[in-house]
Amino acid sequence: MESEVYPVAIIGGGSAGTMAALRTVLNNQTCILFPGSGKDKKKSRAFWVAKVENVPGHTRYKKGIEEPNKETLDWMSESKFKANFIWKKNRGIRKIEKDGDLFILTDDKDQKYKAEYVILSTGLMDIQPHIGGDFKLILPFANMQTIDYCLRCDGHHTFEKNTSVIGHNSGAAWVAIMLYERYKNPSMKILTNGEKPGFDETVSKLIDLYGIEVFEQEIEGVVGKPEEGKLEGFILKGGKQVVTEFAFVSLGMMVYNQLATNLGADVDDRGFVLTDSNGETSVAGLYVAGDLRADGKKQIYTAWDQAVDTVDAIDARIRRNYREIMLKKD
Ligand SMILES: Cc1cc2nc3c(=O)[nH]c(=O)nc-3n(C[C@H](O)[C@H](O)[C@H](O)COP(=O)(O)OP(=O)(O)OC[C@H]3O[C@@H](n4cnc5c(N)ncnc54)[C@H](O)[C@@H]3O)c2cc1C
């Protein structure tokens, strides 16, 4: 185990983790950042995000989270604050334990580190639909963002497009309803992929009013040319093809909360970690920022804002301790 005690350890190198590292370093505090192994990155939302159009200044990036984050981390490691920034590239954290007031972190190479405060920003992943027994058929279209997951990020892509929502509960139906109300899509469908629809009364009324078609058959195939960014439709069990130029998946999320729950942090009924307004969990000194946190819009800019509040709260605690020591000396 390293003897050094890091004031702040940040786990996750997506939107929240990168902003947390930037804010810490600019506050002239030292932080150690674990952005995750290749495997961690591949199962993060950040990895799958292509062009970002709802954050000013982001449209020039092909990978709207990874590229600006990499630029920022590179800048920090060359800036005049570089001594504050310990960047453990490609390292993920597998275990966190408490030893008195300190946290002991174990990485995927079994190395251990000590930290006073931990910021967890490991994010989440959207649940994929199984089509023809697998989710792999979806991925080329998801890569080109003709099949998408985030209404607030990419809802505008459905403008003038025949659109489908894959899902079976009222939440999925609300995605279809909201899209239709905003964009008056030429057609709107809900594909339940073999599940019984679980729509409440209001949702069922609106589906009828807006002429949203509901198909309950399993989806067996996807039609289109992903390399050209073109989705054309889905093939349903029995051979029927439904015309779709853009699809949303609304099946819920897998929340990467294991490091927090292993420490005993409280989570809500969906697995999101409960915190106070600065992001501190029920475990003293353990903070959460980004999609993993129970509140917020699950967006890049909310992850940034949460990370800044969290880091500033930690900075205030560190400075308060320092101030008390200085005043006692006086
Ligand atoms: C298809 C798609 C498009 C989107 N488009 C937009 C958009 O246009 N605008 C917008 O504002 N938002 C968009 N979002 C939402 C946005 O991606 C998230 O809100 C944002 O990435 C959340 O940041 P985060 O840091 O919480 O998680 P992420 O950015 O997902 O980062 C999680 C990080 O945790 C790391 N990690 C995981 N486990 C470990 C571990 N054990 N140890 C160390 N590291 C670990 C991963 O490697 C990764 O670096 C989109 C999401 C999707 C799925």
The ligand as a Gaussian input file, in Angstrom:
#p B3LYP/6-31G(d) Opt

LIG

0 1
 C      -26.668000       7.332000     -26.217000
 C      -26.564000       8.415000     -25.188000
 C      -26.489000       9.725000     -25.610000
 C      -26.374000      10.741000     -24.678000
 N      -26.290000      12.022000     -25.136000
 C      -26.210000      13.033000     -24.256000
 C      -26.215000      14.372000     -24.734000
 O      -26.275000      14.630000     -25.939000
 N      -26.165000      15.363000     -23.812000
 C      -26.120000      15.109000     -22.458000
 O      -26.061000      16.066000     -21.666000
 N      -26.122000      13.841000     -21.990000
 C      -26.166000      12.805000     -22.853000
 N      -26.233000      11.515000     -22.390000
 C      -26.184000      11.280000     -20.924000
 C      -24.715000      11.316000     -20.449000
 O      -24.007000      10.311000     -21.138000
 C      -24.633000      11.055000     -18.954000
 O      -25.516000      11.900000     -18.241000
 C      -23.216000      11.325000     -18.431000
 O      -22.284000      10.566000     -19.167000
 C      -23.139000      10.979000     -16.945000
 O      -21.839000      11.145000     -16.471000
 P      -21.245000      10.193000     -15.349000
 O      -19.871000      10.699000     -15.099000
 O      -22.187000      10.043000     -14.240000
 O      -21.153000       8.745000     -16.041000
 P      -20.315000       8.316000     -17.326000
 O      -20.012000       9.518000     -18.143000
 O      -21.030000       7.197000     -17.955000
 O      -18.929000       7.805000     -16.727000
 C      -18.825000       6.651000     -15.915000
 C      -17.333000       6.421000     -15.694000
 O      -17.167000       5.499000     -14.648000
 C      -16.082000       4.631000     -14.976000
 N      -16.193000       3.445000     -14.128000
 C      -17.213000       2.556000     -14.022000
 N      -16.921000       1.626000     -13.089000
 C      -15.701000       1.967000     -12.575000
 C      -14.847000       1.421000     -11.566000
 N      -15.195000       0.344000     -10.870000
 N      -13.656000       2.039000     -11.320000
 C      -13.282000       3.156000     -11.995000
 N      -14.049000       3.719000     -12.959000
 C      -15.235000       3.125000     -13.238000
 C      -16.215000       4.409000     -16.460000
 O      -14.986000       3.967000     -17.025000
 C      -16.595000       5.845000     -16.897000
 O      -15.393000       6.589000     -17.087000
 C      -26.353000      10.454000     -23.285000
 C      -26.422000       9.119000     -22.860000
 C      -26.544000       8.109000     -23.804000
 C      -26.604000       6.692000     -23.338000

